[in-house]
């Protein structure tokens, strides 16, 4: 054995360790890249929604808030807007604000339903007709809430 040469078993551990570290760093880079790509797509859709809400004369949260809440696929808004549970959630938001037996339906505000329709149109336009047909069953008007 010459000076500077390591035995075969020590060299093998060095190669295995270097290989494992290389794989770990590659996986970290891959996951970071996919997260950045998803974040970019979520931000682009959030900017589109923000602009459309402002163009419709509706208040709009900051783009980052929209991106965090809805992601790139619309989150809970696009899961199934025509399902009974989601319909009940939207109908519960169009009430007088009381709880329990004092809760009554009211004439709903067009603004909130338009905002949801715009959101569905941006994130899942294929589900927009179902939501709009559901709006036909509600009594809506220009009100304040």
N, C-alpha and C positions, 0 to 999 in steps of 0.2 A: 504494500500500500504506500502510495506517495503522499507527500504533504499536500493538503487541500482536497484530497479525494475522500469522499464519505463512503461508508459501506453501502451496499445495495439496498438493504432494508431501510436505511435512513433516507436515501434518495427517493425511494418509493413513497415514503410518507410526505416528503416535500412535494412530489408531483401530485399526489392525491389531494393534499391540502390546497395547492394552487388551483387544481381543477375544480374543486368544490367552491372555492372563493370566486372563481371566474363564473361558474354557473349561478351562484347567488347574486353577484353583481349584475349579470345579464337579466335575471328575473326582476330585480329591483328596477332596472332601467326600462324593461318592458311594461311593467305595471305603472310606472310613473308616466311613460309616454301615453298609455291608453287613458289614464286619468286626465292628462292635459288635453287630449283630443276630445274627451267627453265634456270637459269643462268648457272648451271652446264652442262646441255645438250647443250646449245649454245656454251659454252667454249669447250666442247669435239668435236663438229662438226667443230668449228673454228680451233682447233689444227689439226684435220685431214686435212682440206683444206690447212692450212699453210704448213704442211708436204708434201702434194701432189704437191703443187705449187713449193716448193723448189726441190723436187725430179724431177720435169719436167724441172728444170733449169730456172724457172721464178721467178721474184721478188715477194715477199709476204709481205704484211703488218703484223704488230704485231697481235698476236692472239686476244688480247682484242679489237682491232679495228674491226677485222672481226666479232667477236661475237656481238659487239654493232651494226654493220651495218646490218648483216644478221639474227641475232637472232638464233632461233632453227629451223625455217622453211624455211630459205633462202630469206625471204623478197620479194622484187620486182623481184628478179632473178627467183624465182619459181612461181610467180603468173600465168603467161602463156607465156613462152618464145616463143611460136609460133604465138602469136597474132600479128596482123599488127602493132600495136603501138610499141610493144617491138622490133619487127623486124626493124622498122623504126629507133628506137633509136640506135640499134646496127649498122645499115647501116650509120647513121649520124656520128658515131664515126670513120668510115673508110672513111674519106674524107681528102681533102688537108688542112683543118683548116681555110679556108676563110669563110666569111659570105656572105649571099645574093647571087647575081648573079655570084660571083667569086668562089662559092663553087663547087667543082668537085669531083666525085668519083675517088679513086686511087686504086692501088693494095694494098690490106689490109695486115696487119701484122698477121702472124700466131700466134704470141705470145699472142696477146689480145684475139683472138678467142679460143685459147687453154685454156687460163685462165678461160674464161667464161664456156667452156665445162667442165673443171675440177670442177668448182663451182657448175654447174648444176648436175654433176655426184655425188657430195658429198651431196648436199642438196635435190635434187629431181631427182633421177636417172630415174624415169619413164618418165620424160620429155626430157631426153637426146636425144633419136632418132629424135624427132621433130627438135631440135636445130641443130643436125648434118646434117639432110637433108636440112636445110636452108643454112648451110655453103657450100653445094655443088653448090649453085647458085651464090656464091661470088667468085671473083678472088682474091686469097690469095697467098702470097709468103713470104719468109724471107726478110723483109724490116726493115727499121728504121723509127721511127716516133717521 
